Amino acid sequence: MEKGRAAVFVTADVRIDGVLYPIVADLIKIMQDLGFKYQERIIWKKPEGYIRISRRSGVLIQHPYPLYFYPDNIYEDIVIFKKQGNFTPRNKEESKIDITKFQREKWYSNVWEITNVLPNNKLSKFTAPFPEDLARRIITLYSYVGDVVLGPFTGTGTTLKVAREMGRNAVGYEIDLKLKDVIKARIPVSTLFGEEKVEFLEREDAKRLSSNMRAKINEKLENKKVS
């Protein structure tokens, strides 16, 4: 990564088996230890209706007493880091931000209200719903036309798709091979300028990582059933 460039993570703390893990705090510590500057933290507020079945708030409904309150999580953190140093912008005029849209949609706030897309099929139900508008806003604010956008957790390819539509190059990593065809279908392979280069590589170490992770998850689920 070039000096002065940004690393943007969309994430949230995670509760597993009743234990809340401070993912955001850990991420900030790790990135700072790597020498990145912690620049900003934005809240992505989702519409309340996105929760199809509320299990957390339902606990208090079943037990209407103190200490039974578990709020529904309707936000995620957008955590921005910058690599120390300065950079020389490229394609400045092509990358100019629409100020009217910036003000109308309140991009200037540290709370963004963007509607997410709920999973609608068997494959996508295992993948975090991630709106294209969120990817588009982040790419607009933190990259220039012609830059390379890296998506280390590609999922169904939303970030790669939007980056290419916006004139950026894109590289993504995903260990779930079942998502490969979904990603292929979403990424445009041609533009007004003709055919673009789209390459998919399968790494054996990634396949082993995926298999090992699934084995550990299945083992944990089996142990939970027994206990």
N, C-alpha and C positions, 0 to 999 in steps of 0.2 A: 504494500500500500504506500502511495506517495505521501510525503509530508503535507500536513494541512488538510488531509481528506477526512471524511466522516465515516464512522461505523454506527449503524442504527439498528437497534434490536427491539422487536415487539414481543414482549413476554409478560409474565405475571408470576407471582408466588403460587406454589402448588400444594394442595393438601392431599396427602396419600395416607390411607388407613388412619385418619384422624390427626395426622401430624402435618403441620404447616411448614413447608420448606421455603426459606427466604431467597428465592431465585434471583430477584432483582438486586438485593444487597450483595449477594455472592458475585453476581455479574459485574457490578460496579467495582468491587474489590479486585477481581481478577483483571479487569481491563486497566485499572490504575496501576496494578503491579506490572503490567506489560508496558507501561509508559504512556498510555493514552490519557488525554485530558477529559474528565467527566464534564460535559458541557451543558446538558439539558435533560429534563425529564418531563415528558408530556403524557397526559392521561387521554387514552382513547375510550370515550364513554359510548357504550353500545345502547341501543334502545331497549327498554325494559322488556318488551315483548319478545326479545330474542330467546329467552329462556322458555323452552317448551314445557318442561316439567321441573318445577322447583323442588329439589329435595332438601336444600339447606334451610330455607325459610319455613319449609313444611314441618321441621322439627318442633318449632315453637307452637305451631298450630296444634300439633298432637300433645305437646306438653307446655301449656301456657303459663310457665313459671320462670322466675329469674334463672340465669345461667344456662338456659336452653336456646339462646339466640345465636343463630348462624346466618349472617346476611348473604343474600344472593350476590354473586360477583358479576357486575355488569361493566367492568372496565379492564383494560390492560395497560401496561406501561410501555411507552415508547422512550427508550433510553438512548441518548445520543452521546457519542464520544468523538474526539478529534485526535488525530495523530499530531504530535508536536511538530512545529515548523511551519513554514510558509509554502504556498504553491502558486503557480502562475495559471490563472483561468484560461481555458480554451473555449472557443466558440461562444463568446460572451453574449453577442446579440441574438444568436439562435436559441440561447438558453434563458433569455430574459423572462422574468416571472410576470404574469398578468396581475398587476396591482389591483385592478377592479375585482377580479375573482378572489384575490388574497383578502380583500376587505369584506366582500360580500359573504364569503363562506367562513369568515373569522379564523383564518389560518394563524393570525397573530396571537391567538389565545393558547394557553398551555393546557386547555381541555378541548379535545376535538370530538365532535359528535358525528360519527360516520356509521351508516347502517351496514352491518355485516350480512353476508349471505349464508343462510343455513344450509347444511348438507341436505341433498335431495335424492341421493342414491346410495346403494350399498357400499360403493367404494369410498365416496367422499365422507361418509359418516365417521370414518376414523381420522379424518384430516381436519385440522382447525379451520373454521370458516374465516376467510381473510378477504376483505373487500378490495376490489381493484382500485377504488378511489383512495384508499389509504396508501397503497403502494405508489400510486401516481403522485400523491401529495409529497410523500417522503422523497421520491426520486427527483421531483421538481425542485425541492428545497435544498437537496444535498448532493446534487450531481449536475454535470454539464453534458450537453449533447456530445456524443462520441466517447464519453467515459465508459469504464467497465463497471457494471453493477454485479456484485457477488451475492448470491443467495445460498448461504450454507445449509439452510433447512428448506429445500425447495418445495416439498409437499406436492401440490397439484400444479405448480408452475406459475402461480399468479404474478410473482415479482418478475420472473423472466419474461413473461408475456408483455407486461406493461412496459418494462424497460426497453424492449425491442420496438414496441409501438412508439416510444418516445425518442427514438434515435440513439439509444444507448446500446452498447454491447453487453452481453449478459453471460455469466457463468453460474451454474447451480450445482449443488450436491444433494443427493437424496439416496438413502440406503434401502428404501422400500421399492423393490423392483416392480411391484404390482402397479405402481403409479407411473411407470415409464410411458405407457400408451396414452394415458391421460395428459401427461406433459406434452408429448408429441402432438396431440390433437389441438392443444391450446396455443402453441407457439407458432406465429406466422412464419412461413418460409419464403415469402416473396414480398416485394415492395414495389413502389414506382420505379425504383432503380434496378429492378431485376432480381434474380435469385440471390438469396443470402446463404451464408454457410451456417448450417446447423449440424452439430456433431454430438452424438451420444456415445459415451464410453462406459463400459461396465468393468469395474475393478474387482478382482477376486477378493482383496482384503475387505472391501465394502460388503460383499456378499457374505463373507464369514462373520463380519460384525453384525449384520442384520440377523443372521441365523442364531448367533450367540445371544443377542438381545431377546429374540423371541423365545428361545429356550429358557432363559432366566425368568421371563415374564410368566410363561406357562408353569414353570416350577413353583413360582411364588403363588400363583392362583391355585394350584393343586394343594400346596401346603395350607393355604387358607381354608380350603374346603375341609381338609382333614381336621384342622383345629376347631 
